Amino acid sequence: MLFFGRPTGTIACGAMALAIVALGLSGCKESRKDDKRAEAVRAFPIADRPVSKSADNTFATEVQRDSMNEARTVMDLARIEPGMTVADIGAGEGYYTVRLAQRVGAKGRVLAEDIDSAAINRLGLRIEREQLQNVSIKSGLPEDPRLPEGSFDRIFLVHMYHEVTEPYAFLWNLRPAVKAKGRVIVVDVDRPTDRHGIPPALLFCEFAAVGFRLTEFVRKPELQGYYAQFEASGPRPTPGEIKSCRLAATPAAAAR
């Protein structure tokens, strides 16, 4: 069984919250040194979990994903409507970017962000080829998506969060970009973080540590995984107030 450290915040989402408590939550100490971390992230706790290596920006072919109605299912769950402003973080080849652009329409806006310059170049060519006038492209940093403050109704993190090397700094920098009634959407797979997925309880814990509250959680075959939705809750903690969620092998280890 896996056990996770308790963050400074709490999670309230019915039975799912009870499932997290059942796993056992406790504080932890950082287990890695800061000497190889960027200066900008050293005020934040170290994530006590492995990180998946960057893939080729393709979870599955677009034809396969459309055959399962993946994007439509996710956009319906997220209640994407015409006129919304949406960010697609880790946009890659633009599977969600182009479909979000179609859904929000001419009066809406989509910001596609990635840290891979080659992916950004390919996406730029695609946006130009498909003449999507409501899409902008931005280069981000591993620890900071560099989003404008108070700008987005929805922020999408689809099959990419498990590759974020500094999740607490990343979420802390992302949070101000969400509008007052905005939501952050995560689509991922329930498996270890070094196998291109993240267990839901660990995801909930890391988001709660930075002041996000889980508002919806759904497992659907169309997603080949799960859908999780969060909203900002309470004041954003300072980096020093954030407590890392610990992945431990035994209850005794988690209690230390």
N, C-alpha and C positions, 0 to 999 in steps of 0.2 A: 504493500500500500504506500502511496505517496502522501506526504504531508507538506503543507505550505505555510509560510510565515504570515502572520496577521498584519495587514497594513494599518495605517493610521485611521482610515475611513472604514465604513461598514457597507455591506451589500444587502439590499432589500429587494428580493424578487421571489417571494413565495417559497415554493418547494426547493427551488434552485439554491436559495440562500441556506436552507437547512442542509442541503447536500454538501455545501462548502464547510459548514460547521462540523459535519460528520467526519470530514477528512482530518480535522484537527489543525488548528492554526496557532502559530507562536512566533515570537520575535526571533531575530537572527543577527549574526555578525557577518560582515563582509569576509569572503573567503579568498579573494584575489587581490593582488596589489594594484595600486594605481599607476605604477610606473610606465605602463604601455597605453594608458588611456589619454585621450585628448584633454587638454586643459579645460575646455568648455564643459566637460561632463564630470569632472572630479568632485564637484560638490554633491553629486547624486550617488545613491547607493549602487553597488554593483549587482547586476542580475545574477542570482545564484542558480543558473540553469545553462545548459548548452544552447548554442545558437546554430540554426541550419545554415549551411553554406549557400550563397546566392545561387539560384538556379538560372535557367535560361529565359526567365521572365514569361514562361509559358506553362500554365498549370495543365492544360489539355488543349487540343485544337478547338478553334472557335466553332467548327461544325459540330464537334462532339458536345460542347457546352450548350450550344443552341438546341441540339436535339433533346436535351434534358430540360430546356427552358430555364437554365440557371439564372441568367441575367434578369429575365422577366420576373422570376420568382423573388429574387433579391430586391429588385426595384419596387415590386408590389409590397413586400414586407416593410421596406423603408418608406413607403408612401411617397414616392417621388412623383411630383406634379409639375406641370408646365409653369415656368417662371422661377423655379428654384435655382439656387446657387449651390453647386456641389463640387467637392474636391475628390479626385481619384488619386490616392497616394500609392506609389509603386505601380504606376500605370502600365509600365512595360510596353507591350505591343498595342495597347489601346482597346482591348476587348470591352471593358466597361466604359471607357471614355466615349467611344462612338455611340454606344447604346444609351448612355446617360444623356448625351447631347441631343439625341433624337427625342428622348422622353421629356426633357425640360423645355425644349422648343426654342424658338427664336428669341423669346423674352427671358430665357434662363441662361445660366453660364456654367461652364464646366472648366475647372482648373485641373490639368493632368500634371502630376509631379512624379519625378523619379530621380535616383541618384546615379543612374547608369547613362553616361553621355551618348553611348551608341544607341541605346533604347530610345532616348529622347530624340535623336536624329531620325530614327526610323518612324517614330510616332509623328514627328513633324511632317514628314513626307506623306504619311497616311492622312493626316488632317487636311493637308493641302489638296491631296488627290480627291478626297471625299467632300471637299469644300464645306467644312464644318466651321461656320463663321462664329459660333458661340463657344469655341474651345480655345483656351490659352494653355501654354506649356511652360513649366517652371522646373528648374534644377534645384534639388534639395540637398541636405546633408544627412548622413546616417543618423545623427542625433537630433536633427531639426528639419522638419519639412518646409520651414520658412514660408508659412502661410500668413496672409494679411489678417489682422485682428478683427474679430467680430464679423466675418464675411460669409460663413457657410451654414446653410440649412442642414446639410448632410456631408460627412467626411467618410469616405470608403477606404477600408484597409482590407483588401481581398487577397487571401493566400500570400501574405507578405509579412505579417507581424512577427512570425517566428524567425524571420531573418534580421530583425532589428537588434543590433548589438547592445544598444543602450536604451532599453525600453522606458525607463523612468524619465530620462532627459527627453526622449522623443515625445512621450505623452504630455509631459509638462510644457514643452514648447508648442505642441499641437493644440492644447486646451484653449488658449485665448482666441483661436480662430473660429471656434464654434459660436454661432449665434445663441441668444438667450434660450430659445426653444429648439435649438439644433440637436442633432444626434450624431454619434460616431458609430459606424457600422463595421463590424468585423465578420468576415467569412473565413473559416479555417477548418482544419481537420483535427479530430480528437486523437492525437498520437504524440509521442515525445517531440520536444522542440528541436532535436537534432535530426528528426526525420520529417521535416517540413510539415509540422503541425504544432498544436499546443493544447494540452488538456484544459477544458473549460474552467475548472476551478482555479488553475494558475492564471489564466487570462483574467478572470474576475478579480482576483487578488491584486494583480499588477495595476489594473485600471482603478480599483478602489484606492490603492495607495496614493494615487495622484489626484483623487477627488472626483472620480466618475462613479455613477450609480447605474447598475444594470437595470434596464427597463424591459427587455424582451430577449428570450432565448428560444430558438427553434432548431430542431433537427429535421432535415428533409432530404430525401434521396436525390432530389434535383440538384442539391448543393454538393453532393459527395462529402458532406461534412455538416457544419452547423452555422447558424446565423446568430450573432449576438449584437445587441444594440445598447448604447450607453448614452447618458446625459451627464453634463457637469453638475456636481452637487456640492454646495457650500463653497467656501473660499479655497482658492488654489493653495496647497501647502508650499512652504519654502522647500528648496532642495534638501536642506538639513533635517526637515521634519518627516521626510519620506522614509518608510521602513521597507526594506527589501523582503520579498516573499521567498521563503526558502524551500527548496526541493530536498526532502530528506528521505532516507530509506526506512527508518523505523520511528515509532512514536517516541522512544527514548531520545533519539538524536534530535527530533524536532523540538523537544521540550527544553533542550539545552540553550 
